């Protein structure tokens, strides 16, 4: 039986690299669905995959995880197309308007923390968040809550008697407990919404395992390492091209001393691909599975304990359920007020 796989944010970077790797080992036994906001880029991604794997089954789905109505409409479309989901890769994410502290960066270059600085962005990155038309913080909605709504909509397809399914979150080494607050889960008051959203996904994954494992659904978290993608380049949008050219050999040199510098989307997708081959029951719900690359270029996956606890994860889960009830009520009220 074909495995049905839905990947959000699959038109470039790590998401697209994952799809390529999956098809490289099983072209005809998979049904891939690429859920993307930009359909022009999604079409280009699909064409590239079919060029390499002409017999592959690759479908596209319009979905913007920053929009409640888009997520719900996309989920309804998924239910029409498929009778189940075996894998749901929650990979879509944004880091809007990143602010780069150049002074901290150049000081860090000559400090003992240079590798940590590059690998996590700690100390050099802040972001200016926006608000979606639904009235929610943009990073929170795109990176976390949109995916949570998608999961809730697709519960019946993921929780099937006698079968297991896997939910995989693309987190980050930038997920820091210090950036997250239960009193401000949308991170309205802070300057690190990206870090907050990624730490929240770590917490949420643990709670989902508590509530869904008995129904056959297992959640895991991965970290792709330091990867050169569009998100990375957007951190320094004003950097001239020659500076990126200058930094590239430095990054490759650093990789000789740290395995977290995966650098390419192919390498960054290692943990995503590794989880595809594992029995979900054997995975540690407290572990983040890291994509790692040795100095010689060998890829491997390593679990590392997350800085999370069950009490905080349960509290976040309850707050997300409450927010879900609120947005659904608001949506229902708006539909009543709209003329037929």
N, C-alpha and C positions, 0 to 999 in steps of 0.2 A: 504494500500500500504506500502511495506517495506521501511524503511528509510535507505538511503545509507550513510555510514559514513566512511571517510578516515582519518586515524590517522598517522602522521609521528612520527618516534621515538617510535614505539609502542611495541618493543620487550622486554622492561624492565621498571622498575621504574614507574613513574607517568603515562606514556602512556599505559603500560600494565594494571596498576591498573584501569585506566579509562575504558578500554575494558571489564575488569572483572565486573565492577560495572554496565556498560550498559547492559551486557548480563544477569546480575542477576535480572533485572527488566523486560527485554523483550528479551527472547532468540530467538524466531522465527520471530519477527517483524523487525529485523535489518539485514542489510548486512554490515558487518564490513570488511574493507580493511586495513591491517597493512602494511604501507609503511616503509621499513627498509633498511639500508645499508648492514647489516650482515645477510644473509639469513639463516645461520645455527642457529643463535639465534632466528631469526624470526620463523623458523620451530618449535623450542622448545616452543616459546610463543604460537603459534597456537595450538600445542598439549596440552599444559596446559589448554588453554581456552576450547578446545573441550572435555577434560577430565571432566571438571566441567559442561559443557553445550553441550552434544553430538549432539543436534539438531541445534546448532548455525551455521550460515553461516559466515565463517571466511576465507577470501582470503588474499594472500600475494602479495606484490608488491616490486620489487627490485628498490630502489631509494636512491641515495646519494645526499643530498642537498648541498654538497660542490662541486658538478660537474654539470656544465651547461648541458652537453649532457645527463647525467643520469636523470636530472629533466625533460627535454623535452621528452626523451624516455618513462619515467614513465607516464607522462601526456598523451602521445599518447596511451599507454596501457589502462589507465583509460577510455579514450573515447571509446575504443573498447569494454570494459566490461560493461559499464553502460551508461544509457541515461541521468543521472542527478546525482548531489551530493546534499545531504541535509545538511551535516555537514562536515566541513574540520577543523580538529584539527591540528594546526601547533605547534608541540611539540618537534620536534628534535632539539638538541642543543649540543654544545661542549664548554668546557672551557679548552683548551689545555695548557700544560706546566705551571700549576699554580705555582706561586712563593709565598711562605708563609713567612711572616715576624714574626718570632718566638718572637722577643723582643716585638713587638707591641702587639702580642697575649697575652703574659704573663702579660704585663702591663695592658692590657684591662681586664684581669680576675679579677683584684682587683680595677676596676674603676666603676663609675656610668654608663658607657657606655657598660658594658659587654653584656647586652641583645641585644642591637643594633648591636654590633660587631658580635655576633653569628648569628643573624637573617639576616644580610645583607652582611657580609664579609667586610664592609667598614673599610679601614685603615689597613687591614692585607693581602689583596690579590691583586696581579698583575699577568699578564700573558704575556708570550712570544708568539706572534702570528706567523703564518706561511703564506705561499703563495700557492694557489692552482695551478694545472697545467694550469688553465685558466688565471692565472695572477692576481687573486683577493685575497684579504686578507681572510684567512681561516675562522675566526670566523664570520666576516661579511657575507661571502657567505653561510656558513652553517646555521647560526642562523636567518638570515634576507633575503638576496637577493635570495637564493635558493627557499625559501618559496614564495617570491614575484613573481618569475618567474613561479612557480607552479600555483599560483593563476591566473596569466595572461593567462597561457595556458588553464586553466580550466574554464575561464570566462563563456563560453557558457553553461556549465553544472551547474554552480552556479546561473546564472542569467536567470531565467525562468519565463515567463509571468504567473501571477496568483499564484506564489509560493514564499515562502521565504526560504532562506538558511543562515546558520550561519558559520562564520569564527571565530575560537577561537585561540588566540596566548597564548602560555605559556611564560609569562614574568618572572620577578624576582623582589624581593625587592632590588636587587643589581643594578637595573636600575636607574642610577643617571644622571641628567642633566649635571653635571659638567664633566662627562666623554665623552659627545657627542659634536661634532662640525659639523656644516653644511659644513664647508670648508674641512673637513676630515671625510666624512661619513664612510669610510672603517676603520678608526682609525689606519692609517699607522704610525702615529707619536707618539701615546700614549702607555700607559702600561696597559690600562683597556679595551681591546676590547670586553670582555664579557659584561661589564656594558654598554658600548656604544651600542652594538647590541641590548640589551634588552630595552634600552631607545628608540632606533630607532623603535623598534616594537611597543612601546606604541604610538609614534608619528604617525607611519604609519597607525595604526588601526583607528585613528581619521580621517585621510585623506581618507581612504577607505570608511568609512561611508559617508563622504561628496560626494564621487563620485559614490557610488554603491547602496546606500539605495533605490533610486528611481527604481532600477532594481531588488529589492527584496533581495539583499545581505547585511547582517549586520555583522560587525566585533566587537569582544570583546576581552578583555585582562584579563588574570588571573595571580595571584601570588600563587604558591603552598605552600608558607611558607618555613620554614627550614625543609627539608626532608633528611633523610639518604638514599641516592642513590649512585650508582657507581660514579656519578659526584662529590658528596660530598666526598667520600672516596679518589678520585683521587686528591683532593686538598692537601691532606697530604699523598702522596704515600709512603714516607719513615717512616711514623709513625709505630712503632711496634704494633702488635695486642693488647697487654695489655693496651696501652694508649687509644685505642678506647674503650676497655672494661671499663677503668677508667672513660672516659668522658661520657659514656652512662647514668649512673645514674644522672650525673650533668645536662645533657640535659633534662631528665625527671623532675628533680627538677625545672629547669628554667621554664618548661612549666606550673608550678603552678602559675607563675607570669606573663606570657605572652602567648597570644593565637596564636602567629605566629609560635610557635614550633609544627608543625604538625607531624614531625618526621617520619611517615610511608608513603609510596607511596599511600596507600589507603586513608589516611587522606588528603594528598597533592592533590589528584584528586577531592576533594570535590567541588571546584568551577567549574571545568570542567564538572562534573556530574550535578551540579546545573543548569548551563547554558543550558544543554541539555533539561531541563524541562521548560525553560522560553520562552515566546513569544519574539522574537528578537526585535520587535518594542518597547517593554517596557523598554529596557536596555539603560543605560546612556553611550554614546560614550566617555565621559570624565572620566569614572570610571574604575578602575582596581578592579576586583572581587577577593577578597582574600579568600583562604582556611584557616579556623581558627579552632583550637581545644582548648576547655576549659581544665582547670586543671583536670576536672573529665572525660575527654576523649570524650566529645560531639563535633561533627563536625558541622560547620555551615559556611555560606558564607556571606561576608560583602563587599559592594562597598566602595571604598575610592577614592577620587578625585586624578587624576594623575597630576603631575607637567608638563603639556604640554600646548601648545597653537596652535591655528589653523594656524597661519602664518608660524610657523616653520614646522608644519606637512605638509603643502602644499608645502613648499620649498623642503623638503625631498622627497616627492612623485614625484615632477618634476625631481629631480636629479636621482631617481631610474628609472624613465621612460627613461631618457637620457642614463643612463648606459645600460638599457635593449636594446635600439636601437643600441648601440655600440657593445654589445656582440653578438647580432643577426647578425649584419653586418659582424663581424669578423668570426662567424661560417659559414655564407653563403659564404664568400670569401675562407675560408679553404676548404669547400666542392667543390668549383669550381676548386681549385688547385689540389685536390686529384684525382688520376686516377680512372676511372670507374671500 
